[in-house]
Each structure stands twice: as C-alpha cells, then as structure tokens.
Amino acid sequence: MSTAILFPRSLPRLRPSLNLTSSFYRPLSATATTQSPPPNPHFVAVDYLIQSCGLPSDKAIQASKQIQHLKSPDKPDAVLCFMRQIGISESDIRTAVSREPRILVSHVEKNWRPNVAKLQEIGLSIEDISGIISCSPVLFRFNILPKIDFWMRALGSLENMYVLLRRSPSLLNSSLEKVIEPNLLFLQKKCGLSVRQIVQLIKSGSQLIALKPEAMKIKAKRAEELLGVSCSSQMFVHALSTVATVNESTIISRVDYLKSLGLSQEEVAIVISKVPTSLQRTEELLGCKMEFLMKEAGCGKIDVVHNPVLLCLSLEKRLIPRNLVRKLLKSREFPVENLSFATFAKLSDEKFVKRFVLPYEHAIPGLGQAYANACAGNIKAIK
C-alpha cells in the first residue's frame, strides 16, 4: 500500500546529524567487536545480569530465562559497551535489560548503531534516546530505520515525530503493512481524522493505532454506538481515546453513576458528547467533583451539563484554588457576582492570573500568594 495515499505531505528536510563525525560513531574497540575469547563453560546468565547490568537478583533470575542459551559474554559485552559509550544512563540500562533481556544478544552494527544514528539525525538528544531505550528496548533488537522514515512521512513534521517517539515509541514495533497502514487509512478515510487528530491520539498514550485493524473498527463502532459520538464530531478522537482505555462495562457503570448523581439520560448524553474523556475519571473522582461544584462552587446541575470540562479539571490544583479567589473577590464586593464559576475555572492559569488576580492585589494584599499556596495544596485565609 502506498503511503502517499495516506499522508501526501512531503518529508521535511532533515537537519544534519549532530555527531556523525565524532567518536560516537566510530566502531567499537577491536576487543569488543572482533577479538572474541573462547567460550566460557562457566558463564552464568544470572551472575552476568547482576554483575554487569546491575539487576537485583530476583529480576536477574527472571531475565536470565530469555538468554540462558548464551555460552559467553561476547554479545552482551558489545551491547553494554556501545550503550555506555554513547552515554546511556545506568538506570536506563538496568530498566531496558530487565524489560527486554534479548537486547543483550542483538547486533550492535546492524541494529544499535544505525538506529541511534537515525534518532540523532532527526534531532533527539542522548537523554531522549536513553529514555526511549528504557521505555521500549525491544525496538533496538531490530533495524527500525524504515519505520522511522514511514512515520516521518505520515506525521509530516519533526515536531509530530517527537511526540510519537516520546509518548508512544512502541508504535515503531508494529507491522507497517498489517497494522499501521490499514489503521491510518481507516482513521483518515472512514473516521475523517486529520493528522493533527491522529497526533492527539498518540499524545493520549493510547495504543489504539497498534491494534489489529478489525479491533480498531470495533473500537470506532463502540465510540459511535456506546458513547453516541459521531465520527463527524470534533470530539470523536476523544471518544476513540476513551473506548481504547476504558472497557465497556466500566463505561456503562460510570454512565449509571452520573445518573445516580441526578443527571438524566439526556443530560449524561450531552456531557459525553461534549467531553467523552469525562468517562476516564473514576466514579469516586466524579462524585467528589460533582459534590464540590454543587455545594462549594455554587453550580447548578445545568451548569455542569453545559460545562462538563469541569469534571476533567483537577480538584486540588484548579477547582479549589479558583473558587478561593472567586470567594475573596465576592467578599470584597468586586463585580464578579454575575460570572459563573465555569468562567473562573476554564481559563488557562496565565489568563486567570491576569484577569482575576493581578488587578485586585492592591485591594486584597496577599491575593497572589494565597492563590499560589492554594494551587500547591496549602490554603490559608486572608484577613
């Protein structure tokens, strides 16, 4: 299948590699790559994982099962030497080996070196690469250059590629022909998602795009039928994210819980259509927020229905601090009586401070500090 059909944007011009001519890319020492000592009949994988990789004994025992065929430390030594040469942190090495012990028997020259060189070429730092190795070590068992090139074309920009590499690098482990290409085509042609919305899915950490195509279609159907969000809606991408992370029985349970809080079936449908991700919150959290909004913030049920994003905002870091400022302004009889709580809560922090904190600090000394303290979970009264 031609990738040009999926995303017709041209591949952006890459900036030069950061360190291609440095010692970073010189072959490993001869002792690491060409001179191999005779097999050691006493080589014990568990001991090696403890002594050379720093794994605790319990994890070493578990990991050793996947490399127990080794008769000598030659390949593991070469891989560890390469990782340490390029600056991969010891903690990321331990995590990577623990998660995927078979990286110790992968090829440095065929896989590790070209993969790392490509990641540097598109602008990732060693710290970024170290994190990817820790998060998705399985990628480095194979040469992933063709997949990186595909995703670069698909996502259309380096910025979007960084999102994938930092949030969902495991997508590089999925088959392009059997999984990724059919799913991207389906999301674009059948669901009407743009590249920006597909990047939103990736940002959410959802592994939806890595599902088998038939499973993907089932999720899309569930988003429409169970959540009632049409694929023509801008919220469909969020509905997809929700059904990808919350199972059907839990969704039904949370819908019933919202109704138990006093919302009608129609009102729950409005909430979900506007903010499908509200169903990603636990029943306990939904209950706490509804109680706060109706008892402390003075919201009516209809206010929540028309502003369901309130159910997704942090209670401690957003709702409580904003309500504190609102109460202080009202107590000093500033003209905010006619403003809904949603007006206070939905603004970005920068806009909120500019509109409701800075203009009143001269009249309410300590207002800014009180707000900052409240955001940090420390509420103090202003006299």
Secondary structure, DSSP 8 states (H G I E B T S, - for coil): --HHHH-----------SSTTSGGGS---HHHHT------TT--HHHHHHHTT---HHHHHHHHTTSTT--SSHHHHHHHHHHHHHT--HHHHHHHHHH-GGGGGS-IIIIIHHHHHHHHHTT--HHHHHHHHHH-GGGGGS--HHHHHHHHHHH-SHHHHHHHHHH-GGGGGS-IIIIIHHHHHHHHHTT---HHHHHHHHHTT--GGGS-HHHHHHHHHHHHHTT---TTSTTHHHHHHHHHHS-HHHHHHHHHHHHHTT--HHHHHHHHHH-GGGGGS-HHHHHHHHHIIIIIS---HHHHHH-GGGGGS-IIIIIHHHHHHHHHHHHTT-S-TTS-HHHHHHS-HHHHIIIIIGGGTTTSTTHHHHHHHHHTT------
